[in-house]
Amino acid sequence: MAHGHEDPARGQADAARVHADLAATRPPVPLRGPQRAALDELERAFAAGRSRAWLVLPPGMGKTLTGLEAARRLGRRTVVLGPNTAIQEQWRREWAAFRPAPAPAGTDRSLAAQVTVLTYQSLATFDPEAEVAEEGGARRGSAGHLRRLRPQGRELVDRLRAAGDLTLLLDECHHLLDTWGELLAELLRELPGVTVVGLTATPPDRLTPVQARLVDELFGPAVRGPSLPAAVRDGHLAPYSELAWLTEPTPSEADWIGAEAERFTELTTQLLDPGFASVPFLAWHDARTVRRAHDKTDTRALPWHRFAREEPELAAAALRLHHHGLLALPEGARLREEHRRAPDAGDWVRLLDDWVRHCLSGSREPRDALAVEAVRAALPSVGYRLTARGISAGRSPVDRVLARSAAKTGAVREILGAEDAALGARLRAVVICDHERATATLPARLDGVLDEQAGSARLVLCELAADPRTAALSPLLVTGRTVAAARTTAERFVRYCQDAEPGLRLGLEPAGTTEAAKPEEREPEERVPGTARPEGGGPAAGSGWPAPDVVEVTGTWTSRRWVPLATRFLESGGTRALVGTRALLGEGWDARGVNTLVDLSEATTPTAVVQTRGRALRTDPDWPEKTAHTWSVVCVAEGHLRGNGDWDRFVRKHEGYLGITGTGAVMSGVAHVHQELSPYAPPPAHDFARLNALMLDRIGDGRAAVRELWRIGTPYEDDLVHTLRVLRTGPGAQAPVMGARGEQAAPPEPPAAVPGPRGLAPRPALGRTGAAATVAAALLAGPAGAPAAGTPGVAASAALAGWAAYTAARALTGARGLRKAAAEPVLSALAHSVADGLHAAGCLPEGAAAVQIEPDGAGGYGIRLDGVSQEHSERFAAALDEVISPVGDPRYLLPRYVVHARGLRAGHRITGRAAAADAVVHHAVPGVVGANRRLVEAYAGAWHRWVSVGEPVYTRSAEGAGILAAQAGRSPLDVTTALRVAWR
């Protein structure tokens, strides 16, 4: 029966008994520091009058134990809701471990137990008859979702309402944001006396705006534990390394993809023909994105920054079209890392959509109608279709082939074979797939291209069991409805289960690797008009080994029983490779021994990524030195406009996720897999083998190196800092980027001499303003003894400062000294100049002393500003990126004079009248200071001390416009840049 308030005296007595029983129990193990801190913060929140809270802890940090201890301290009857039966069983086991042993947790809707553990499905089972109102419209009202519940769900709501004051624990509460959020909001309005604690591993900063609003309504501010890297640094989680295996489609898949590409490639070729339509495609976008006239009556160009803000996707596509050599660079635009690649299918589609909707659709020209039909016919080959409202996206068959390519299953065999060779008996691997088996047959267009079970856990099991290298791992399939393995493994698992639970009656039945879907389950054909159906059938590529004798383990049991048994079987070494689905093993499942995880899932949400990777991060008491490897398998079809679909999924998985690089930096995004990887495009296919070899190098002894890189036990700040990665790309005609030998060059103070318009000049006098630096420079660059302008005091000070600098410069006599000065590392000088300049302008709290420049192990350098907030580090990185990247449309430029020692006579004394400089290049003044002349002068003072003498040039003047026109789009240094985010 429900314990409600029908009898107040009885209810009070029951509440007192529950409180006393809970007060007498204690957690089975001492709580960790982060758990204690989280519980203390929860207690403060509840003491302040809050009744709802949201607790965020990384996977493996003991959310279950923390939640139960929070409920125990509250001393009320408790109901736990979780996403599946495996997690439900985990809560029951955790509660049973408290001491002294409490009454068992209940699993039924009666709520009679002091702790009841249910699944969300116990509540959210909707009645289809209640989906619509009698008049045919959808039901509305504040209780719309509650009204749709099946009788069992409504009964549970009634019992929760009658239970009075209780604690409701919502495990993996991120599920509520997408599936049950509105329902829960309605439910909690019905339960004003309930104290709610949500538990999740998803940080609040990774929620969408809609999710964030719902969380705020349901829970209020989050109680945050440490970040994932902080938990590793403190030793609470195992150190880990993110790895990737890059592959191309199999030959038969590649042939099919190549044929699919032809129709759209023909279209892009036609688009370049000026006669293809009445208004040529390129002419339209020249007017639309390059010249950007407001309208026909106002021919003034819309400022680029406004256009890019109003049409961000179209602007980005236009810049990639410029990089491809097909469009001029719009005035005011600047190419960033994301623009320096060829346009992909999405870019072409955005450009086409704008052209078709705004140019061709209203035309009565016959050739325009033909052009529209050509676009319509070509779009399905890249996963789009033309509708009356424009171009809409769909699932491209090419995406399907890449996501489920046979090459990816082959990669799993290579990965696990290599991990086995390195770890041997220690290997505990799990392979995560999206589904156990395909529930629908493939589209007809993919007959003969993919196996019908491509990407399924069943096919992965079959492939692993067939390959002699991975068959030795005794792979075992575990899903919510199936346990299967090769016969010998299955027989050993049955004996293991019956020894553990003698009452179990289990058997073995043959299991095929494919199951034909019913005809009505076949997906609709997506054939492009005029294309033929592929010939042949069967898988595109086979393993080359005989099909293994795979069997299913059957009996009167459910996943609630077989998942714990399979987990213990894995940890004992009975199997060393578990294959399962993300729904069952991707979250909440605990196996401390897992040290290798291969992610074959397509899920890219932050929640799915954090949860899946968390399966390998728990510390292993049997291997204190455990280091986890998490592998992503990525298939790329180079040359196809939609061939980066799997790469884009890989990028989204790692966006915002922190991992360690080969140099020990903890970074967000794919850069932590390898510094060469960019989120905007995959590496060329000819580099895949080299990058895969680098990944394999991290196996075995590499684990110990990764553990060292994590620096467990050392201090940290647990915040993020923005870093600019700089990579040298040119032949090196200009002054060195990072010093003569390529090492980090970070002088503690500015160089003794800097280039100027008349050659090498001693460094201008110290001073924050550009004016003071200019006076000192003038004293040195003009005729000897020339009087200084200004007041006597200012002139005397400037003369003294100038004479001191001049004296210092004369010490650098002869070609040897000149060569030394000319070889000052340009990148280092620019970085220190930007920091000092922004500091002088009041835009940064720290200057050059806070600049850190470190090699990244892949030929580049990472530059950041330490000891400042995340906002200030981002400001510095963005400003430095503006300064060293190709010039866009800044308001001011500063010259950098380049001096080469080879053209000067040996023994020439360095003075202000030294030989003329060899060249001058101009750098943008960062926009953060460029709008104010006073700030520009302050910034220029640092430029004069670190980089070069020379006055700021206003680009809106006639002289400045000419210089800008000559410099715009050109790179002032032979480097490429990339903005990255790192943890510290």
N, C-alpha and C positions, 0 to 999 in steps of 0.2 A: 504493500500500500504506500501511497505518497505520504510523506510526513509534512503536513501542512498546518494550517491554523484553524481547522474546524474546531478543535479543542485546545484553547490557548494554554491551559495548564499542562496538558500533555505535550504540546509543542515546546513549551519552555523546558520541561523535563528532558525531552529528547535532545534539545539543543545543548543543554548542560552536559548530558552524557557524552554526546559527540565531542564537545569541547574538551572534556576530561580525557577521553580516550586519545584524542589527537595530541594533547599536551604530554601524554605519557610516552609517545614514540619519538624516535630520533632518526635522522638519516643514517644509512648503513656505513657511510664513509665520510671522512672530514670534507667539508666544503672547500672548494678552491677560492682563492682571493676574489676573482671576478664574480663568482656566484654570491659570495658574502656581500660584496659591494652592491650587486644588483638587488639582493633581498633587502639590504638596508635602505636603498633608495625607494623600493616599493613600500616599505613600512612608512617612510617619511611622506610619500604621496598619499597613502591611505589615512595617515594621521592628520593630513592637511584637509581631509574631506573628500578626496577623490574616491570614486568607486570603480573606476576602470583604469587599466594601465596596459601598456604594450611593451613587452620585454624583448630586446634584441640581443641574442648571443650567437656567436659563430657556430657552425656545425661542429659537433664533438665537444662542446663546452658544457654539456650536461643540462640542457634545457628541461628535460623530463624531471630530473632530480630537483632542479631549482623550482620548477612549477609546483611539484608536490610539497616541497618545504614551505613555499609561500602559502599554499593552502593549509598546511598543518599549522602554521603560525596564526593564520586567520581563525582557525578553530571552528569552521563550519562544515556542514555536509557539503561534499564537493562533487561536481559533475565535470568530467573531462570529455571534450569532443576532439576527435582526430580524423585524419583523412582516409585511413584504411585499416583493415583488420590487423596487419602486421604491426603497425604503430600502436594500435589498441592493446595488443598483447604485450608490447614493450612497456607500456604504462602499468599494466597489471603486474608484470614481473618486478618493475622498479618499486612499486608500492609494497609488494610482498617482501622486499629486502629490508624495509625499515625494521628497526629493533626497539623494543621487543616486537615480535611478529604481530602486525595488526590484523584485523578482520579482512578477509579477501575482498578485493575490489569487485564490484558487480558489473555485469555486462548486459543488463536488460533495462527496459524502459520504466521499470517500477520505481527506480531510484531508492530502493530500500537500503542499500549498502551505504556506509559512511562515505566511501569513494566509489563512484560509478564511472566507468569508462565506456564511451560509445563512439561510433563513427558519425561523421557529418551526415552520412546517408540515412542514419536513424531518424534524423529530423527532416532533411530536405529530400523527401520522396514525393513528387508532385502528382496530383490527380489530373490526368488529361481531360476529364470531364469538366473540370473547373477552370480550364484555360480561357474560356470565353463566357461572356454573359449571355443570358437568354435571348437578348435582342441581337446577338451576333457580334457585338464589339468586345474588345478585351476588357476584362474586369479591372476596375480602378478603385482607388481608395487607399486609405492609410494601412489597411490590413490586407491588401491585395495578394501578397505572397503567402501570408499565413492561411488565407482562405483556400489557396490552391493545394495545400498539403493533403496527402492521403490521410486516411483515418489514423494510422499509427503515428504519423507525424503530429497531427493535431492533438492526439492523446498525450504525446510527450510534452507538447507546449503546455497543456493543462496541468500536467504533473509538475513541471518547472514552476508554473505560476503558483501552484498550491504549496510548493515546498518552502516558500517564504525566503528567509535569509539564507542564501547559500553562496558558495564560491563556484564560478564557472571558469574553467581553464580551457582555452581554445588553442590547441596545438597546431603548429604550422599555420598560423592564422592568416598567412598571405593568401590561402585558398579562399578565404572569405571575400577578398577584394574583388575577385573576378566571378565567383560562382554563387556564393551564398551571402554576399555582403548586404544587399538590400533586405533580404529575408532576416538576417541577424539584426539589422537596424530596427526592423519592425518588432522582432522578438524582444529586444532589450527594452523597448518602450513599454512592453507589457510586463517587464520584470524589474521594477524600480528598486527592489531590495537586494538585487544580486550584485555581488562584487565580481568583476570580470577581469581576468588576466589573459592577454593574448601573448603567445610565444612564437617567435619566428627567428630565422637567421638572415632575413632580408633587411639590409639597412634602410632606414627611411629615405635617405638621399637617392635611392635607386627606384623609388616609386614614381609612377606616372602622376600627373596633377590630379586626375580623377581618383586614383587610389589614395593619394595623400589626403584629399578632402574626406574620403570615406573613413580613413584611419583616424583622422582628427575627430570626426563625429562619434566613432565607436569607442575610441580609447583615449584620446587626448595625446599630450606629448609622450614620446617614447622614452623608456628607460634603457639606455644603451650600455652594453658591455664593451669590451675591447674590440678592436678591429681584428680581422683574420691574421694579418702579419704580427700584430701585437701579441695575440695568443700564441703564435709560434715562437716569437722572441722570448716570451715568458716560460716556454717549455710546456704549455698546456696542450698544444697541438703539435703534430709531427711536421717537421719542415717538408716542403714540397717543391716540386719543379713541374712547370707546365711545358709539355712537349707536343710537337705536331709532326705528323707524317703526311707529306704532300705527294699526291699521286695524280696521274692522268687517267681518263677513262680507258677501258680495255679497247683493243683495236676495233672490234665490231661495234662497240658503243661509240667510239670516235667516228667511225664511218657514218653511222646514223646521224650523229650530231652535225657532222660536216654537211650532210645532205640537207638537214634542217636549216642550216645557216644560209644556204644559197639564195633562198627567196628574199630574205631581208637584206643580204649583201647586194643583191641586184637592185633593190629599192634604194639603198644608200648611194649606189652608183648613179642611178637615174636622178636622184636629188641634186647632183652636181651639174646636171645638164640644164643650161639656162632656158631651154625650150620646153622643159617638162611641164611647166605650168605658166599661167599668164604672169604671175609674180614669182620669180625663181625663189627656191627655198633659201639660198644663201643671201639673196638680195633682201628678202623679208627680214632675216635675222640681222643683217647689217643695219637696217633701219630700226629694227625693234630693240636690239641689244647693244649695238655699237654706237649709233647716233642717238637713239632714244628720244626722239621728238615727242613732246607731250601729246600733240595731236596735229591735225593738218593745218590749223590756224596758228599754232604756237610751235615753231621749229627749234626752240631752245632745247638743249639736251637736258633730260632729267638727270640730276647728279647720280653717279654710280652707286653711292652708298644708299641712296633712297631706293633706287631700282632693285639693288640686291636685297634690301630689307623687305620690299613689297613682293618680289618674285625670286625668292632664294634658290629654288630648284632650277628655274629657267636661267638665272644668272650663272650658277655653277656649271650647267650644261654648256652655256655659251663660252665660258672660259676654257673648258676642256676641248671644245671645238676649235678655239683659238690655238691651244697647245698642239692640236692635231694639224695646224697649218691651214685651216679652212676659213678662218674669220680673223679680222683685225682685233687687236687688243683694245677693248673699250677704254676711253679716257677715264682715268681715276681708278681703274681696276688694278689689282695686283695678284699675280699667280701665287697661290699657296701650295702646300704639299698635295692637298686633295685635288688640285686642278692639273697637276703635272702628269697626266696620263691621257690615253686616248678615250674618247667618249664610249660608254658602254650602251647596252640596249636601253636602259632607263633614260640616259641622256638624250639619245636619238628620239625616244618616244616623247619626252617633254618638249623637245623642239618641234617635233611633228604635230603634237597636239595643239601647240600655240599657232602654228602655221595653218593647220586645217580649220580650227575653230574660228580664228580671227581673220583669215585671208581667203581660204578656198570655199568655205561653206556657203557663203552668200553669193558666190560667183555664178554667172550663167554661161561662162565659157565652156565649150565642150571638153577642151583639154584639161580644165580644172576638175571636171567630173571624172575624167579618166584617171587623173592623178589621185583623187580621193579613193577610187576603187582599187588602185594599185596599193595604196597604203592599207586599205581594209584587208586585202588578200595576204599581205606580207606580215601583218602584225601577229597572227596566231603562232607563227614559227618562233616568236620570242616571248610568247605568253601574254599577249595583250589582244584587245579587240576594240574596234571602232564602233561606238554607239552614237545615238542622236545627241548625247550630252558630252561627247568627247571620247578620249581613249581611256579605257579602264583596264586594270591589271587582273590577271588570273594566274593560275599555276601553270607554268611552262612545262611541257614534257621534258625539255632539256634539264630543268631543275630536278625533275623526278629522277632522271637517269643519273645525274651527278650525285644526288643525295643517297641513292641506293646502288651505286655502281658496284659491280663485282670486284673492281679493283680495291674497294674499301675493305671488303672481307679478306682479300689477300693481304692487305696491309695489317689487319689484326693478327694474321698468322705470323707475319714477319716481326711484329712488335712483341708478341708473346714468346715467340721463339728466341728472340734476343734477350728478353727479360729472364727467361728460364736459363739461358746459358750463363747469365751473370749471377742470378740469385739461387738457382737450383731449388733445393727443398724449402727455402725461405719464401719463394714466390707465392703470393696470394693475390690473384687478379680477379677483377670483375669487369665484364663487358656489358655496357648499358645500351639497349636498343629502345626504339619507340614502341614496338609492338611485337607480340609473340609470333603472330602469323598474319599474312595479308587477309583481310576480310572481304576484299573485292578483287576481281581479276583486273589485270592491267588494261589500260586503254588499248584498243586494237592497234594503234600506231606503234606500240611498244612490244607487240608480239615478236618474239625472236630477238629482242634487244636486251631485255632484262628477264631474269628468272621471275616467275610469278610470286615467289616468296622473297624477292630481293629486299634486303634491309631488315628482314625479320630475325628475331632471336632464334627461331628454329633453324633457319638456313645457316646462321653463324655457328650454331652448335654442330650442324652436320659438317661444315667445312673444317672446323677445329678438330672434330673427331676423325676426319678423313686424312688429315695431314699428319704424318708420323711424328713431326717435331712437336706439334701441339696436342696430339692424341695422348702423349705421355703425361699431360697435365690433368688427364681424366676430367674433361670439361663436363659441367652439369648445368642443365637448363632449369631455372626456377622462375615461375611467373605466378600470377594470382590464380591460375587454374590448372597449371601443368608442372610436373617434374619429369624430366627426360634426360637420357644420357645414352652413350654407347652401352651395350649390354653388360660388359664386365664391370663398368663403373656403376651402373644401375644396381647390379646384384650386390656390390659392396655397400652401396648406400642403403639398400633395403636391410641388410644385416646390421648395419650401424644403427638404423632407426629402431629395429626390433630389439637390439641390445639396450638401447636407451629407454624405450617404452615397450616392454614385453607384450602389452596388450594389443599392439598394432597388428593388423592383418593386411599385408601389402602383397601386391602381385605385379607382374610385368606384362605389358601388351605392346605389340609392334606399333611403331609410330612412323608415319610417312613424313617427309620433309615438306610436302606440299599438300594442300587441300583445295580442290576445285571449288571456286565460289559458285553460288547459284547464278543462273543466267540473269535474274533481275538485279543481282549485285554488281554486274559489270558496269564500270564507269562509262559515261557517254563518250563516243568517239570525238576526238578533237582534230580530226584530219583536216588539213588545209585543202580547200577546193583545188582539184587538179592534181593532187599528189596520189601516188599509188601506195597501197598497203604493203609493208615489207614482206618479203618471202621468208619461208622457213619458220621454225619454232624452236622452243627450248632455250636454255640459258645462253647468254652471250659468251660466257667464258666458264669453263669448268675447272675444278681443282686438279684434275689429272689422276686422282686416286679413286679406288673403288668406294662406292657409297657405304658408309658404316652401318652396322646393325644397330640402329637407334631404337630404343624402347621407352615407353612411358611407365612411370611408377603409379600404380593405381591402388585404391583402397578407400576405406570409409574415413577419410580425413579431409581437412581443409587447409588453406594457406596459413591459418593461424597456428597449425601444428607443424606443417612441413617447412615453413620459413625458418623458425628457430633451429630445427634439426639440420637443415641444409647449411645454415650459418655455422653451426658447431662443426659440421663435417668439413667445411672449408677451413676453419681455423685449426682443425686437427691435422690438416694435410690430406684428408681423404680425396678431395679435389683441390686443385690449385688454380682453377679457372671457373668462375661462376658466370653464367650468361643469363641475363634477365632483362626486364623491362623497367623503364624509368618510373612507371606508376607504382611498382612494388619495391624496387631496390634503389630508386633514385632519390628518395628522401625518407628520413626517419629510420631507415634500416641501419643497424649497428653491427659492424664486424671489425673489431680492432686490428685484426691481422692484415686487412687489405692494404697492400702497398703499391698496387698498380691498377689504375682504372683507365679503361678505353671507352671513350664517349662516342658512340655512333648515333646519338639522338639528334633530332633536328631542332629541339627546343632552344630558344635563344633568350627567353625572358630572364631577367636578373635572378628571380627566385629559382627557376629551374637550374641555372648555372651554379649558383651557390650551393643548392641542395645536392646536386649530382656530385660535384667535386668534394663536398664534405664527407662523402662515404669513405674516402681514403685518408682523411686527415686525423683520425683518432690515434693517440699514442698506443703502442703495443707493449704491454708488460713483458711479453716474451722476447721482445727485440727493442731494447731501449734506444738503439741507434737507428730506428726506422726512419727512412726518408721516402716519401710518397712520390710516385710519378703519375701524372694525369695526362693522357694522350688524347689529342684530337686528330681525327683522320679527315683530310680535306681533299676533295677531288676537283680539279680545275681543267676545263676544256679551253686551252689557249686558242685564240683566234675566233671563237664564237662570241658574239656580242652578249650572250646570256651565259657565257661559260664561267663567270665568276660567282654564280649564285651560291655555291657551297662555301666559297671563300667569304662572301658577305655574311653568311651565317656564322662562320668561325670568328669573324671580327666582332659581330654582335655579342657572341658568347663571352668574349674577353673584354669587351668595353666596360670599364668601371671595375673589373676584377683585378686584384693585385697579385702579382707573382714576382719571382726573383729572376734577375738577368744573370748572365754569365760573369758579370763583374761585381755582383752583390747588391746592385741597386734593385729596390722593390718598386716596380712600375705597374701602371694601369695599361690595359690594352695588349695587343699582340706583340708589342715591343718586348714584353717579358719572356715570350717564347724565344725570340731571337731579335737582336737589335736591328737587323736588316729588314725585318718585316714591317710593312706599312699597312695601316687600316684601309687605305684607299685603293690598293691594287695588289694582287699576288705577285711574287717574284716570277721571273721568266721560267718556263718549264725546264729549260736546260740546267737550271740551278737546283731543281728538286732533289736530284741524287746527292749533290753536295750537302744541302741542308739536312736531308734525312741522315746522312752519315754523321753530321754534327750532332744530331739528336741522339743517335745510337752511342756516340762517344760518352754521353752523360749516364749511360747505364753502367752498372757495376761499380767501378771505383769512382765514377762521377757522383754517385750518391753521397759519398763522404765529402766530396768537394762542395756539393750543394749545402750539406749540413753546415760546413764551415762558413759558407757565404751568409747564412742566416744569422750568424753571430748570436746564438742563443744565450740569453742571460745578460746581454749588454743593454745600456739605456736606449730609449727611443722617445720620440715626442708624440707619436700616434696621430699625425696629421699629414696632409698632402702638400706637395710643393710642385710648382710647374717648372719644367726643364725644357730647354731648347737643344735638340740634337742637331749637330752640324757635321756634315760629311763633305770632304773635299772631292770635287768632281773634275776640275779642269787640269790642264797639263802643267800648271804651276808656273805660269809666266809672271805672275805678280809676286809681291813679297810673301814670305812664308806665312801660313795660317797659324801654325802652332809651334814656331821655333825651328831652328836649323835641323834638329834631329827628330822633329815630330813629337817631342815630349811636351807635357803640360808646361806652359810658361806663364807664371803668374807673379810678376815682379811685385815687391811690396810697395813700390812707389813708381810714379811715372818715369819714362826713360829720360835720359839726360838731354837728348836732342830729338826733335821731330821734324819731318819734312815740311817745307813751306813753298811758297810760290817762287822763291829764288834759290831753291836747293835746301840742303839740310840746315836747319836753324836750331839753336839751343832751345830747350824747352822754355815756353813762356813762364813768367812768374806765377807763383801760386796765387790763386784768387778765384773766387766763385763766379765772378761776372766776366762775360765775354769782353767788356770794355777794358778792364784792367789787363787782360791777357793780350788784347790788341795793341795797347800802348807799349807793353814790354816787347812785343814782336816788332813793332815799328822801330824801336830803338836799335834793335839788332839787325833789322833788314835794311835800314837806311844808311846813309853815309856816316862814317865814324864821327862822333862828336856832335851830330845834329841835335838841336834842342828839341825837347819834348813839348807837346802842346798841353794846355790846361793850366791850372793854378800852380804856383811855385811848389806848394807842398806835394801836390799830386805828381808834378813833374819830377821832383827830387826823389820821391818814393819809387816812382816807376823807373827812374834812371838807376837808382841803387839796385833795384830788383833786376833790372835788365843787365847791369854790369856784372852782378853775381852770376846770372845765367850765362852771360857771355864768357866769363872766366872759366866756368865749368866746361863750356863747350870747347874752348881752346885746348883743353886737356885731351880731347879726342882728335888728335892730329894724325894726318897720314891716311893712306888708303886702308890700313888695317882698322883704324878706328871708324872710318867711314863705313867699311863693310859691316862692322858690328852694329852700328846704328841703323843701317839700311835693312838689316836682317831682323829688326824687332818683330816679334810675332804679331801679325795684324789682328787675328781673331781675339787674342788675349787683350790687346790694346783696345779694340772696339768694345769688348764686354766690360772692361773696367771703366771705359769712358762713358758708356751708357749708364752704368750704375751710379757713377759719380755725378753725371749730368742730371739724371732724374732726382738724385738726392739733393743736389744744389737747387733744383727747381721746386723742391718741396713735395715731390711725388713719391718718394721712397724714404723709409726711415733709416736705411743703411746705404752705404756707397760701395766703392770698389773693394774694401776690405772684406765684404761679405760674399764676393763672387767666388764660386767654386767651378773649376773646369777639370773634368775627368775624362780620360779615354774610355770608350764603351766596349772595347774588345772587338769591335767589328769595323775598325777604320775610322770611326767618327768620334766626336766629343760631345759630352753632355755639359751644358752650362746652366747654372742655376744661381739664385740668390738665397743664401742661408740666413737663418735667424730672423725671418720676417713672416708675416701672415701669408696664407694661401693667396689672398687677393693681391698682395704686393709681389709675391713671386710670379704670379701670372702677368702682372703689369710689366715686370722687368723682362720676362721671356718674350712677351708680345712685342715690346719695344725693340729688343735686340733683333728679333725676327724681321721687323720693318727695316732696321738699319742695314742688315747684311743680305737681304733678299732683293730680287729685281725691283727697281723703283716703280712705284705706281703713280699716285697723284698727290704727293705731300705738299704742304704749303711752303715748306722750307727744305733746302738742300744744304749740306755741308761738304766742302771739298776735302779729299784726301790725296795729297801729293805723294807720288811714288818716286823714291830715289833709288837708283841702282849705282853701286860703287864702281862697276866695271868701266864706266865711261869717264872717270875722273883720273887725273894724273896722280901718280904715286907721290906721297909726301905733301899733297895740297892741304893747307890748313883749313879747318872747317870754320867758317865765319858766316855772317849773314849774307855775304856776297859770294857764296860758293856757287859752283856750277848750277845751271838751271835744272829743275826737276825733269825727269823723263816723261811723266804723264800725270794726269789728274783724273780721278774718278769721283763721282758725287754719290753721297749716301743720303737717304731720306732722314730728316729729323722726325723722330717718333710723333705720332699724332697726339699723344697725351700731353705734349708740351707745345706742339706746332701751332696751336691756335692763339698763342699769346707771345708777343715779341719779347717781353721781359723774361719769360720762361725760356725762350729760345736762346737768349743771350747767356743765361745761367748755364744752360746745357752746353752751349758752344765753348764756354770756359773750360769745361772738362775735356771737350774734344781737342782743344788746343794743347792741353797738357799731355794727353795720352796718345793722340793720333796724328794730328796735322794742324799747322797754322792755316787759317783761311776763314773768311767771313761768311756767315749764313747768307744764302741766296734765296730771295723771295720769289717763288715760282709764278706768282701772278703778275710780276713785272715783265717787261719786254725781254730783258736779259735772262731772267729766270725761266720764262716760258721756252726760250730757245734752248737753254741747257737741259730743261726737263724733256723737251721733245727729242733731243739727242740721246738722253740717258734712259728715258722711259722704257720699261720692259727689259732692260739690260741688267745683268747681275754685276754688282760692284765687286764681288768676290766669286771665285770658282768653287762655290759650295752649294749644297742643297740643305734645306732646313726642315725640321719636323718638331711640332710642339708635342710634348709628352707630359704625363702626370706621374709623379713618383711619391712614394711613402717615406717618411723619416721618423 
